[in-house]
Amino acid sequence: MTAQLEENTQRFLSDRRRNRRVDNRLELSSLFRWYRGDFDRPWRGTSGLAGFLARYATALGLDAVSRQRLLSGAMDIVFLDYDWRLNGKL
C-alpha cells in the first residue's frame, strides 16, 4: 500500500494542470490549502508543506536550486482555484 500511495503522490504532483512552477512561485491544487494541517505534520523526515513538497521536487519539476529556495521560504506558494466542474457540481 505504501508503494501505491507513493506512486499516486508522484502522479498527482506531476500533473501540471494541478501543480506547477511559474517563475519563482509554486501554484498548487487547492487540496493543499484545504488539508494543509495534514501536510504541516512531520512525516518521513519532512516538516511542513514546503518540506513535503521538497521531498517530491522532481515530480514538481524543481531543480536543486528551486528546491532549496522552497525549503528556505524564498519561493512563494499559491493555491489554484478548484474547478468544481470536475465533480459535476456546476
ZIKADA-V418773 format. One record per pair of residues at least 12 apart in sequence whose C-alpha atoms are under 7 Angstrom apart, sorted by the first residue. I is the first residue (numbers start at 1). J is the second residue. Records with the same first field share a line. If there is no record, write none. Layout:
BEGIN
I=J ; J
END
This chain:
BEGIN
10=59
13=59 ; 60
14=59 ; 60
19=60
20=60
24=75 ; 76
25=75 ; 76 ; 77
26=76 ; 77 ; 78
27=77 ; 78 ; 79 ; 80
28=78 ; 79 ; 80
29=79 ; 80
30=79 ; 80 ; 81 ; 82
33=79
36=49
39=52
50=70 ; 71
51=71
54=67 ; 70 ; 71
END
